[in-house]
Amino acid sequence: MTSFDEFEDDSLLAERDLQDYQSIYIDLYQDFKGEQTGDKENINDDIIFEMELIRQIEVNIDYILMLVAKYKDSNCKDKDILTTIDKAINSSIELRSKKDLIERFIAQVNASTEVDEEWKVFLSENKEKDMDKLIKEENLKEEEARRFIENSFRDGLMKTTGTDIDRIMPPVSRFASNSRTIKKQTIIDKLLAFFEKYFGLV
């Protein structure tokens, strides 16, 4: 309704109620995406349209950090603010993949925390730690993997087709094509999860 001028100032739902509905909608969308098979009628275009409507009122990290600062100003006692943060994250397509990160940051906030500055440090340290862990776990070629990841953040997109992933993979026998394909998919899944977790924050 907010797309139409005549409804711009009308608040049909309280903000928290709206976030609850958005959160349920996104849950249903993700469930549907997971269950969809090729035989069923594809209604993705309709869903994409609806998701775009939700994006128009998308919550961003600045809003969350403002709430964290309010929480800090309450000497970390106002639990209503934590509920508001939780609802805001759950109702956001972009922030859901970052929920664990945000919650871990909030857990270390105290009355003397400089929210904006310490968030940047926290983010940088965790990104480096997670990247290092991913490279070690999957035995990736470190220099090439770091370059690939940083270029993905620079370009705003992680390219998983072509030969880019092959260049950062550890040596796998080309004769064992099935195990190579499985290994490659595992690496792609982990890289995409890492990218979604930090993209838009760093």
C-alpha positions in Angstrom: 0.0 0.0 0.0 2.9 2.3 0.7 3.6 2.3 -3.1 0.6 4.5 -3.5 0.7 8.2 -2.5 -2.8 8.2 -0.9 -1.8 5.5 1.6 1.7 6.9 2.4 0.7 8.3 5.8 -1.7 5.5 6.7 -0.3 3.0 9.2 -2.6 0.0 8.8 -0.4 -2.2 11.0 1.9 -1.5 13.9 5.6 -1.8 12.9 6.1 -4.9 15.0 3.1 -6.6 13.5 4.3 -5.8 10.0 7.7 -7.3 10.8 6.0 -10.4 12.1 4.1 -10.8 8.9 7.2 -10.2 6.8 9.1 -12.8 8.8 6.3 -15.4 8.3 6.2 -14.6 4.6 9.9 -15.0 4.2 9.8 -18.3 6.2 7.1 -19.6 3.8 9.0 -18.4 0.8 12.2 -20.3 1.9 10.2 -23.4 2.7 8.6 -23.3 -0.7 11.9 -22.8 -2.4 13.4 -25.8 -0.6 10.5 -28.1 -1.5 10.0 -27.1 -5.1 10.5 -29.8 -7.7 10.6 -29.6 -11.5 7.2 -31.2 -12.0 5.3 -28.5 -10.1 4.1 -25.4 -11.7 6.7 -22.6 -11.4 5.3 -19.5 -9.7 8.7 -18.0 -9.0 7.8 -14.8 -11.0 5.0 -14.1 -8.6 7.1 -14.8 -5.5 9.9 -12.6 -6.8 7.4 -9.7 -7.3 6.2 -10.1 -3.7 9.8 -10.3 -2.4 10.6 -7.0 -4.2 7.7 -5.4 -2.4 9.2 -6.5 0.9 12.5 -5.1 -0.1 10.9 -1.7 -0.4 10.7 -1.6 3.4 13.9 -3.5 4.0 15.7 -3.0 7.3 19.4 -2.2 7.0 22.4 -2.7 9.3 22.5 1.1 10.2 19.0 0.7 11.7 20.1 -2.3 13.7 23.3 -0.6 15.0 21.1 2.4 16.0 19.0 0.0 18.1 22.1 -1.6 19.5 23.3 1.9 20.6 19.9 2.4 22.3 20.3 -0.9 24.1 23.8 0.1 25.2 22.4 3.5 26.5 19.9 1.6 28.6 22.9 0.0 30.3 22.0 -3.2 28.4 18.8 -3.6 30.5 16.0 -2.8 28.0 15.1 -6.3 26.7 12.3 -4.8 24.5 15.0 -3.4 22.3 16.5 -6.9 21.8 13.0 -8.1 20.8 12.8 -5.3 18.3 16.2 -6.2 16.9 15.3 -9.9 16.6 12.0 -9.1 14.8 13.7 -6.6 12.5 16.4 -9.2 11.5 13.8 -11.9 11.0 11.7 -9.7 8.8 14.7 -8.8 6.6 15.8 -10.9 3.6 19.3 -9.3 3.6 20.0 -9.6 7.4 18.8 -13.1 8.1 22.1 -14.6 6.9 23.9 -12.2 9.3 21.8 -12.9 12.4 24.4 -15.0 14.2 27.1 -12.4 13.6 24.8 -9.6 14.9 23.7 -11.6 17.9 27.3 -12.4 18.9 28.2 -8.7 18.6 25.3 -7.7 20.9 26.3 -10.4 23.4 29.6 -8.5 24.0 28.1 -5.0 24.2 28.3 -3.3 27.5 27.8 0.2 28.9 31.2 1.5 27.6 30.9 0.0 24.1 31.5 2.4 21.2 29.0 0.7 19.0 30.0 1.9 15.5 33.8 1.6 16.0 33.7 -1.7 17.8 31.3 -3.2 15.2 33.8 -2.4 12.5 36.6 -4.1 14.5 34.4 -7.1 15.4 33.4 -7.5 11.7 36.9 -7.3 10.4 38.2 -9.8 13.0 35.4 -12.3 12.4 35.6 -12.0 8.6 39.3 -12.8 8.7 38.8 -15.6 11.1 36.0 -17.2 9.0 37.9 -16.8 5.8 41.0 -18.4 7.3 38.9 -21.3 8.7 37.2 -21.8 5.3 40.6 -21.8 3.4 42.1 -24.3 5.9 39.0 -26.6 6.1 38.8 -26.9 2.3 42.6 -26.8 1.7 42.1 -24.0 -0.8 45.1 -22.2 -2.5 45.3 -19.3 0.0 46.5 -16.4 -2.2 44.1 -17.2 -5.0 41.2 -17.8 -2.6 41.7 -14.6 -0.8 41.9 -12.7 -4.1 38.8 -14.4 -5.4 36.8 -13.6 -2.2 37.9 -9.9 -2.1 37.1 -9.5 -5.8 33.7 -10.9 -5.1 33.0 -8.3 -2.4 34.4 -5.6 -4.7 32.1 -6.7 -7.6 29.1 -7.4 -5.4 28.7 -10.9 -6.8 30.3 -14.3 -6.2 30.9 -15.9 -9.6 30.5 -19.7 -9.2 30.5 -20.7 -12.9 33.5 -20.9 -15.2 37.0 -21.8 -14.0 37.3 -19.4 -11.0 36.5 -22.0 -8.4 38.8 -24.6 -10.1 41.7 -22.2 -9.7 41.4 -22.0 -6.0 40.6 -25.7 -5.4 43.1 -28.1 -4.0 44.4 -30.8 -6.4 41.8 -33.5 -7.0 42.3 -36.3 -9.4 40.4 -35.6 -12.7 39.8 -39.3 -13.0 37.6 -39.2 -9.9 35.2 -36.8 -11.5 32.4 -37.6 -9.1 34.4 -36.8 -6.0 35.7 -33.6 -7.7 32.2 -32.4 -8.5 31.1 -33.1 -4.9 34.2 -31.3 -3.5 33.6 -28.3 -5.8 29.9 -28.0 -4.8 30.9 -28.1 -1.1 33.4 -25.3 -1.7 30.8 -23.3 -3.6 28.2 -23.7 -0.9 30.7 -22.6 1.8 31.9 -19.6 -0.2 28.3 -18.4 -0.9 27.4 -18.8 2.8 30.5 -16.7 3.7 29.7 -14.1 1.1 26.1 -13.7 2.2 27.1 -13.4 5.8 29.5 -10.5 5.2 28.2 -8.9 2.0 26.8 -5.4 2.6 28.6 -5.2 6.0 32.2 -4.8 4.8 
